[in-house]
């Protein structure tokens, strides 16, 4: 990738995470996830009643690579809350199981189903 593309992709990512309180970069869509890890995070967010924007990285090879460079995180899915990178599937699942995810979302003003 060249720096012009990088900056355009990074700008788009910054815009998405600025415009939406909760963003999930994933394979597929929230309705039709294309991998088990993406499906697991969608299921957790849905269980918590969290409204989020799902962004399908499979539709855009530049975004698929760009989001990994943006976050310095090698895998998809990636969850962002209020512009801050939370983690991938394993981290989100672990945080959900300990109750830490609900607390993190609530403390940032995101409505969570009890």
C-alpha positions in Angstrom: 0.0 0.0 0.0 1.1 3.5 -0.6 0.8 6.4 1.8 -1.9 8.1 -0.2 -4.1 5.0 0.0 -3.2 4.6 3.7 -4.2 8.1 4.6 -7.5 7.8 2.6 -8.3 4.5 4.3 -7.2 5.7 7.7 -9.3 8.9 7.2 -12.3 6.7 6.4 -11.7 4.6 9.6 -11.4 7.7 11.7 -14.6 9.1 10.3 -16.5 5.8 10.9 -15.3 5.5 14.5 -16.1 9.2 15.1 -19.6 9.1 13.6 -20.7 5.9 15.4 -20.5 5.1 19.1 -19.9 1.4 18.6 -18.3 0.1 15.4 -17.4 -3.5 14.5 -15.1 -4.1 11.6 -16.0 -7.7 10.6 -16.2 -10.3 7.9 -19.7 -10.1 6.5 -22.6 -8.2 8.0 -24.3 -8.3 11.4 -27.2 -10.1 9.7 -25.0 -12.5 7.8 -21.5 -12.8 9.4 -18.9 -14.6 7.2 -16.8 -16.0 10.0 -17.4 -17.6 13.4 -15.3 -14.9 15.2 -17.3 -12.1 13.7 -20.6 -14.0 14.5 -19.5 -14.4 18.1 -19.0 -10.6 18.6 -22.2 -9.8 16.9 -24.0 -12.3 19.2 -22.4 -10.7 22.3 -23.3 -7.1 21.3 -26.9 -8.2 20.3 -27.3 -10.1 23.6 -26.3 -6.9 25.4 -28.8 -4.9 23.3 -26.0 -2.6 22.0 -26.6 -0.7 18.8 -23.6 -0.9 16.6 -22.4 -0.3 13.0 -21.0 -3.4 11.3 -18.5 -2.7 8.6 -17.8 -5.6 6.2 -14.1 -5.6 5.4 -14.6 -8.3 2.8 -16.1 -5.8 0.4 -12.9 -3.7 0.4 -9.4 -5.1 0.3 -7.8 -1.7 1.1 -10.0 -1.5 4.2 -9.3 -5.1 5.1 -5.5 -4.4 5.2 -5.9 -0.8 6.4 -7.8 -1.5 9.6 -5.1 -4.0 10.7 -2.5 -1.3 10.2 -4.7 1.4 11.8 -5.1 -0.6 15.0 -1.8 -2.5 14.9 -4.0 -5.6 15.4 -3.6 -8.5 13.0 -7.1 -10.1 13.1 -10.7 -9.3 12.3 -13.2 -8.6 13.9 -12.2 -5.4 15.7 -14.5 -3.6 18.1 -14.3 0.2 18.6 -16.3 2.0 21.3 -16.4 5.8 21.3 -13.4 5.9 18.9 -11.3 3.6 21.1 -10.1 0.1 20.0 -11.4 -2.5 22.5 -10.1 -5.7 20.9 -10.9 -8.7 18.8 -13.1 -11.7 19.4 -11.2 -13.4 22.3 -10.8 -10.1 24.2 -14.5 -9.2 23.7 -15.6 -12.6 24.7 -13.5 -12.6 27.8 -14.6 -9.1 28.7 -18.3 -10.2 28.2 -17.9 -13.3 30.4 -16.3 -11.2 33.3 -18.9 -8.4 33.0 -16.1 -6.0 32.0 -17.6 -5.4 28.6 -20.9 -4.2 30.0 -19.1 -1.9 32.4 -16.8 -0.5 29.7 -19.8 0.2 27.4 -21.9 1.7 30.2 -19.1 3.9 31.5 -18.8 5.4 27.9 -22.5 6.2 27.8 -23.6 3.1 25.7 -26.9 1.6 26.7 -26.5 -2.0 27.8 -29.3 -4.5 28.5 -28.9 -5.8 32.1 
